Every structure is written in structure tokens, then in C-alpha cells.
Amino acid sequence: MYMEKADTMLSSPRDRHIRPRLRVPLALLAAVSAALPLAGLAFCLVWSVAFAHEYTTRTHCDVENILPSISSAVGMVYPQYYIWRLAVVAHAGPRLLVVWGYHRYYEVVLRQAAKAAGRAACCLHLVEVASLIGLTLRSSAENYRAHVRSLVVFVASSQAHMVLAVWLQACGRGHPPRPTEARALRFKRKLMAADLAAFGLAGYCFCRHNWYCEPYMYSIFAFCEYTLVLANTAFHASGYWELSPSALVLGGPVGLSVLPPTPPSPPAIHR
């Protein structure tokens, strides 16, 4: 593995004559890893509303609802059961490469004192991916306890990762951000706020539904779930801006090519 900076192409003189055969932009992997589960979820929700509405919106207290929860839409009916699992499993490979890319990215852009926090953010990202796969492969109908545990770990790790990733970009950098990185940070802050707000409202609606069994309350909870997923997916998709100068290099040495951060402009001299 190697890092490309300025004119340094390979990790050793012995490797300098080997030309990489394939470069896969990490920005592309970030976009693909976000698009796959989002497309899978959109299909499952539309199909459930169109062809299994009564079944997927039914709750334990038999009140009227208009929106299915995510667990009902992806874990209780077919073909959604298979489509969702295929989308999540297919996104795991690109997503893990993005996590590795962020590890190398943080080593370049963070100041020394913040690099341990960068590694912690990558560990949280890995836990988030693993718990998402776990709660997907074990639906609430098949193994309720395991599904709930995975869901709790997923929500906790994803929100902790969001907060830490925003802090790293805002306070942990050793170099001024590129314009695309500054744009990503503004985007991440808004998405983090939306995610935390949706989580709080979802918890309130879920408890209120179980306590009072009011019509449409579970639909509001389901809408908050959709908002959580959209915010989380868009948060990770913003890696398209942060990782845009980076590429996974295949052929010869295998590694990550990261352009150096843009150096600060010299102060203007007024005569």
C-alpha cells in the first residue's frame, strides 16, 4: 500500500517502474455505497405501499396507518425481503473500502493530536457497517432480540460517528480545507442535526403509539425512520466531496492515492 503525494508515485524505488493498471476513485465508491441501500429501500417501500399496504401497515393495536415501518417493508414480505438483503450485502464491499480510504485520508489531513480520534471514527464506521448487516440478515420476525440489539448498536455507532466526523473536520484538521471539504462539512452539520432530531421524534412517536394506540402515530414514526435513513445515507454520500482527490489503486502495488491538502494562501501584502 502506498500514498501518492505530489510527484511521489510508489512506496520504494524498486516499485517506481510499475504503473498502476486501474484507479477506482473513492468518491465513486462513496456514491455507490450510498446509492445501493437507498435504491433498495425505495423499491421496498414503494412495493409495500402499492401491493402489500394493509399487511405492512398493520400493528398490534389495529389502528389505521398509511406508511409502513422499515422493518415491515423489508423484513415481512417478498420480494422486498430479498431485494433489501441483496442491496445491503452488495454495498458492504464498497463501503468497507471507503472506511479504509477515510483512515488514510485522516492520516493526511488531521493534525497529530487528532489522529487517534480519526482512528476511533473509522472504528465506529466499521461497527456501523457490521451492525447494519446484522440487523438486515436477522429480521425482527426471525430473531427479535438479535435484531433489536443490532439496531441499538447501529443507531448508537452511526450517531457517534456523525458527531465525531463533524468534529474532526471542524476542529481536528492540520490544513485548511479545500472548497469541496468545506461544502461537505456544512452538509454534514445539517444532516447530523436532522438525524438527531428525527431520532428523538421517532422515539417519542414509538412510545406514544405503544401507550395510546392512536391512528397514524405509527406512520409518523415510520416517516421519522425514513428521515433517519436518508440523513445517514446522505451523510456518508458526502464522502464524494471529501474523498474526491483519492483513488484506490490496483495493479502493481495496491494502495490509496491521496492528493496533498491545499496549502494555505500566503497573506496579501499591501503596499
Secondary structure, DSSP 8 states (H G I E B T S, - for coil): ----BTTB-SSSGGGTT---SEEEEHHHHHHHHHHHHHHHHHHHHHHHHHHSHHHHT--TT----SS--HHHHHHSSTTHHHHHHHHHHHHHHHHHHHHHHHHHHHHHHB-GGGHHHHHHHHHHHHHHHHHHHHHHHS-TTT-HHHHHHHHHHHHHHHHHHHHHHHHHHHHSBSS---HHHHHHHHHHHHHHHHHHHHHHHHHHHHHHHHHH--TTHHHHHHHHHHHHHHHHHHHHHTHHHHTTTEEEEESSS-EEEE-------------
